[in-house]
Amino acid sequence: MKFRVTIQQDEDGIFVVEVPALPGCLSQGRTRSEAIENIREAIAAYLESLDAHSDAVPPPISEEIVEVIL
């Protein structure tokens, strides 16, 4: 399965990763690659928890890029 993630670097330089389609699923890392690896583990744990509770995976969030001309 593939999930879109957002990655932001906080004021301390830590990379924070969130999965918009999976509410509350987030992780972090000292490097971008560490954060990505950590979110993979978080997603897997999230999906295992959904399965254990017989809950459905939330539908993907539709996303588009909108251009704004100033």
Contact map, one row per residue, 1 for C-alpha under 8 A:
1110000000000000000000000000000000000000000000000000000000000000000000
1111000000000000000000000000000000000000000000000000000000000000000000
1111100000000000001010000000000000000000000000000000000000010000000000
0111110000000000001110000000000000000000000000000000000000000000000000
0011111000000000111100000000000000000000000000000000000000000000000000
0001111100000000111100000000000000000000000000000000000000000000000000
0000111110000011110000000000000000000000000000000000000000000000000000
0000011111000011100000000000000000000000000000000000000000000000000000
0000001111111111000000000000000000000000000000000000000000000000000000
0000000111111111000000000000000000000000000000000000000000000000000000
0000000011111100000000000000000000000000000000000000000000000000000000
0000000011111100000000000000000000000000000000000000000000000000000000
0000000011111110000000000000010000000000000000000000000000000000000000
0000000011111111000000000001111000000000000000000000000000000000000000
0000001111001111100000000001111100100000000000000000000000000000000000
0000001111000111110000000111100000100000000000000000000000000000000000
0000111100000011111000000111000000110010000000000000000000000000000000
0000111000000001111100011110000000000010000000000000000000000000000000
0011110000000000111111111100000000000000000000000000000000000000000000
0001110000000000011111101000000000000000000000000000000000001000000000
0011000000000000001111100000000000000000000000000000000001111000000000
0000000000000000001111111000000000000000000001000000000001000000000000
0000000000000000001111111000000000000000000000000000000000000000000000
0000000000000000011001111100000000000000000000000000000000000000000000
0000000000000000011101111110000000000010011001000000000000000000000000
0000000000000001111000011111000000000010010000000000000000000000000000
0000000000000001110000001111100000100110010000000000000000000000000000
0000000000000111100000000111110001110110000000000000000000000000000000
0000000000000111000000000011111111110100000000000000000000000000000000
0000000000001110000000000001111101100000000000000000000000000000000000
0000000000000110000000000000111111100000000000000000000000000000000000
0000000000000010000000000000111111110000000000000000000000000000000000
0000000000000000000000000000101111111000000000000000000000000000000000
0000000000000000000000000001111111111100000000000000000000000000000000
0000000000000011100000000011111111111110000000000000000000000000000000
0000000000000000100000000001100111111111000000000000000000000000000000
0000000000000000000000000000000011111111100000000000000000000000000000
0000000000000000000000000011100001111111110000000000000000000000000000
0000000000000000110000001111000000111111111000000000000000000000000000
0000000000000000000000000000000000011111111100000000000000000000000000
0000000000000000000000000000000000001111111110000000000000000000000000
0000000000000000000000001110000000000111111111000000000000000000000000
0000000000000000000000001000000000000011111111100000000000000000000000
0000000000000000000000000000000000000001111111110000000000000000000000
0000000000000000000000000000000000000000111111111000000000000000000000
0000000000000000000001001000000000000000011111111100000000000000000000
0000000000000000000000000000000000000000001111111110000010000000000000
0000000000000000000000000000000000000000000111111111000000000000000000
0000000000000000000000000000000000000000000011111111100000000000000000
0000000000000000000000000000000000000000000001111111111110000000000000
0000000000000000000000000000000000000000000000111111111100000000000000
0000000000000000000000000000000000000000000000011111111000000000000000
0000000000000000000000000000000000000000000000001111111000000000000000
0000000000000000000000000000000000000000000000000111111100000000000000
0000000000000000000000000000000000000000000000000111111110000000000000
0000000000000000000000000000000000000000000000000110011111000000000000
0000000000000000000000000000000000000000000000100100001111100000000000
0000000000000000000011000000000000000000000000000000000111110000000000
0000000000000000000010000000000000000000000000000000000011111000000000
0010000000000000000010000000000000000000000000000000000001111100000000
0000000000000000000110000000000000000000000000000000000000111110000000
0000000000000000000000000000000000000000000000000000000000011111000000
0000000000000000000000000000000000000000000000000000000000001111100000
0000000000000000000000000000000000000000000000000000000000000111110000
0000000000000000000000000000000000000000000000000000000000000011111000
0000000000000000000000000000000000000000000000000000000000000001111100
0000000000000000000000000000000000000000000000000000000000000000111110
0000000000000000000000000000000000000000000000000000000000000000011111
0000000000000000000000000000000000000000000000000000000000000000001111
0000000000000000000000000000000000000000000000000000000000000000000111
